[in-house]
Amino acid sequence: MPVGLIALALGGFGIGLTEFVIAGLLPQVAADFAVSEASAGWFISGYALSVVVGALGLTAAVTRFQRKPVLAALLVLFIAGNLLSATADGYWAMMLGRVIAALSHGAFFGIGAVVAAGMVPPSKKAGAIALMFTGLTAANVLGVPFGTLLGQAAGWRATFWAITVIGVAALAGILALVPASAGGTEEAPSLRSELRAFRSGQVWLSIVVTILGFGGMFGAFTYIAYTLTEVSGFAASTVPWLLIVFGVGLFAGNTLGGKAADRNVDRTLLVVLAALTVVLVAFALTATNPVLTIISLVLMGGFGFATVPGLQMRVMKYAAGALTLASGANIGAFNVGNALGAWLGGVTITAGFGYTSPIWAGAAITLAGVVVMALAAAGAKRGEQQPGKEVRAVDELAVR
């Protein structure tokens, strides 16, 4: 694999770390700014909603530009946002930093996936995209727990300084190692042709499943530090190590979910989402038991991220070859789910339902995702029985 893919993965690592590490630092950040848990949760919801804006607005705005300089510009935006977060002197300055950093998120992954595919022969495109997204997985397995540990030892601002340095390193790597021709303008369709993807009802159904399926898991994860310390009885110092446990499940789920989705996307998503619903219900019921909580963390990470490859693949499958904007839009959908889960979890805590209530809310959201996925799968099956109805955009990507 080209070494430039490592630079893309490093950018994905930094962006994933920015998104998820705040969950482990939320109690410290809330105490520092003297705000409630729900108010601090908006650092997650605000980030997620800004990702949506960037995924759609920025991706649409730059779709006809050369992609290497676009990726570099997005990382400059990312660096600026994290620098502002590290130096924020108040709640709203921190929020602005989160918003600025988030604007680069969806566009970076949406465009970066096309660039990664453009760096390798057609037979290796899927592997190249997977390698880029490995950075996001690594951010959860290693970055989040160690970023939390750094924040607890040296203050939460130290974590954002570290992320800023990672962003600078990724920028240097992309400028030096990614070929200018990778995913160049000759491969980039016009905005009008990219919008064709949204004529497909299956694309919209896939996006809704992404919102609900990922939102359910993230609703439980957003306030996990409070659940672990206030319900399960773990010391705050153990939270980073418990997040490693979550990350191990995440890594395994992401890998196995991708392999399963290669065989049958819809069946995989139905089974995994149903299993995630069961896991969340079991977690909510047994959160007072430390041993069962650890098991639930592994399974929540595993089933939660086992959906990611399939959800991204499903959108691309029905996008009619207009992959860049559809890919970015689905990255945005993941973050709408993040915002929905974080917001609903904050509402339940504020209402006085306790620190297991976000897990119950997550289970309800995921169950809704199962229902929508069942409807989407039934519609797709009917379409496959009609010649010419199924669009295989992933194959078109391989031809590019």
Salt bridges, closest charged atoms under 4 A:
GLU19 OE1 - HIS105 NE2 3.78
ASP32 OD2 - ARG157 NH2 3.82
ASP266 OD1 - ARG314 NE 2.62
GLU390 OE2 - LYS317 NZ 3.13
GLU390 OE1 - ARG392 NH2 2.79
